[in-house]
Amino acid sequence: MNNQTFTQKYYIDRSKADSVKWQRARKTKSLPMWIADMDFKDDERVIEALKEFIDKGDFGYGNLPQDYYKVFIDYHLQRNHVEYKSEWIRFTKGAVDAMYQVIYALTNEDDGILITTPLYPPFKATIKESGRKLYESKMIHQDGYFTFDYKDIERKFKNGKVKMMMLCSPHNPLGRVYKQGELQELFELCLKYDVLVCADEVHGDIIMPDQQFIPALSFKKYRKNIVSIVAASKTFSLAVFSHCHVIIPNQKLMKKFISYQRHMHTGSVNVFNALPTYYNYLYGNEWLDALNNVVFENYEYFRKELSPYFEMTVLEGTYLLFLNLGDLAKEKTAYEIMLNECSILTNAGESFDPAYAGWVRINLATSLDNVKKAVRNIKKLLKD
């Protein structure tokens, strides 16, 4: 279906709903383009399947659908060309919960964990709050395009204190979809210095039409050294359903992870929360293709209208654009300018790294009309 048809069919007016995103917008009298969820409802077949489950009224203890693992595996094989196995999969309540569990289960207190910044804030928080040592490597960037600083990463690995690297792929907020060579060079370093990779891949299906996502576990050579976090929560906007997969091919690491989950009485599956993931993996491919086209159209419009004035990331994946207000943000942060002078609610750049107070993260998973309104507000700022 074309973009206009998709928007007409699936766009939701959430302005009066109990939406975190839109409730804060009402309080601040702004257009919400911040928190990472969408303004689109799910495929009607998924909604109907959930209605049928509810109508049965059987809310007792239940198991996952018998073919749950097959559906999960087939979806990722078809979509992302990676073959998982059912015995590699464990469950958590969400991606951030998965980060905590992986850190606690597979590292020791005072171990070093490296991240590349700017980065989604919970990465840093999970490391600090779990009593591990935070190591940061600044991404190299030019004209809105960010890459790894391999020399700096290796310098930090050489001291032998870094035991894990947390990778965000595709990257939030930078919108990078890493190429095969980039990941291979990174994983070689991790293998050389015996650094475990924890790859958060929850944005792995929001991929722009000219890009291909490469899951970490598609590299067979490095599988023993990689743990992946995979969920449908961002793909199909399922934040209300807390359900996530931790994928661990290494049997030794898997035993440690299972032991931790049993000790903490976690890892059990909420079947109802799992059903939207299951149904979307069954029915959601056409919907997802159309969504990605809508996000790409929004990005292209935003870039065409504003790139002559502002630096912004090259959006390869996710629906999150990182925008640099440059000289406009000398006396105020970019977040303050966007909210108070453009009436647009965004995520503050300094929340991803203190050095990025001149940047904001903008959510493009909304209607083109909302994107056009945002562009008009920003252009008015330029005129003023």
Secondary structure as GFF3:
##gff-version 3
##sequence-region A 1 384
A	DSSP	alpha_helix	3	10	.	.	.	ID=ss1
A	DSSP	alpha_helix	20	28	.	.	.	ID=ss2
A	DSSP	beta_strand	31	32	.	.	.	ID=ss3
A	DSSP	alpha_helix	44	56	.	.	.	ID=ss4
A	DSSP	alpha_helix	68	80	.	.	.	ID=ss5
A	DSSP	three_ten_helix	86	88	.	.	.	ID=ss6
A	DSSP	beta_strand	89	92	.	.	.	ID=ss7
A	DSSP	alpha_helix	95	106	.	.	.	ID=ss8
A	DSSP	beta_strand	112	117	.	.	.	ID=ss9
A	DSSP	alpha_helix	122	129	.	.	.	ID=ss10
A	DSSP	beta_strand	133	138	.	.	.	ID=ss11
A	DSSP	beta_strand	140	142	.	.	.	ID=ss12
A	DSSP	beta_strand	145	147	.	.	.	ID=ss13
A	DSSP	alpha_helix	150	157	.	.	.	ID=ss14
A	DSSP	beta_strand	162	168	.	.	.	ID=ss15
A	DSSP	alpha_helix	180	192	.	.	.	ID=ss16
A	DSSP	beta_strand	196	200	.	.	.	ID=ss17
A	DSSP	three_ten_helix	216	218	.	.	.	ID=ss18
A	DSSP	three_ten_helix	220	225	.	.	.	ID=ss19
A	DSSP	beta_strand	226	230	.	.	.	ID=ss20
A	DSSP	beta_strand	244	247	.	.	.	ID=ss21
A	DSSP	alpha_helix	251	263	.	.	.	ID=ss22
A	DSSP	alpha_helix	271	283	.	.	.	ID=ss23
A	DSSP	alpha_helix	285	306	.	.	.	ID=ss24
A	DSSP	beta_strand	311	312	.	.	.	ID=ss25
A	DSSP	beta_strand	320	324	.	.	.	ID=ss26
A	DSSP	three_ten_helix	326	329	.	.	.	ID=ss27
A	DSSP	alpha_helix	334	342	.	.	.	ID=ss28
A	DSSP	beta_strand	344	345	.	.	.	ID=ss29
A	DSSP	beta_strand	347	348	.	.	.	ID=ss30
A	DSSP	three_ten_helix	349	351	.	.	.	ID=ss31
A	DSSP	three_ten_helix	354	356	.	.	.	ID=ss32
A	DSSP	beta_strand	359	363	.	.	.	ID=ss33
A	DSSP	alpha_helix	368	383	.	.	.	ID=ss34
###
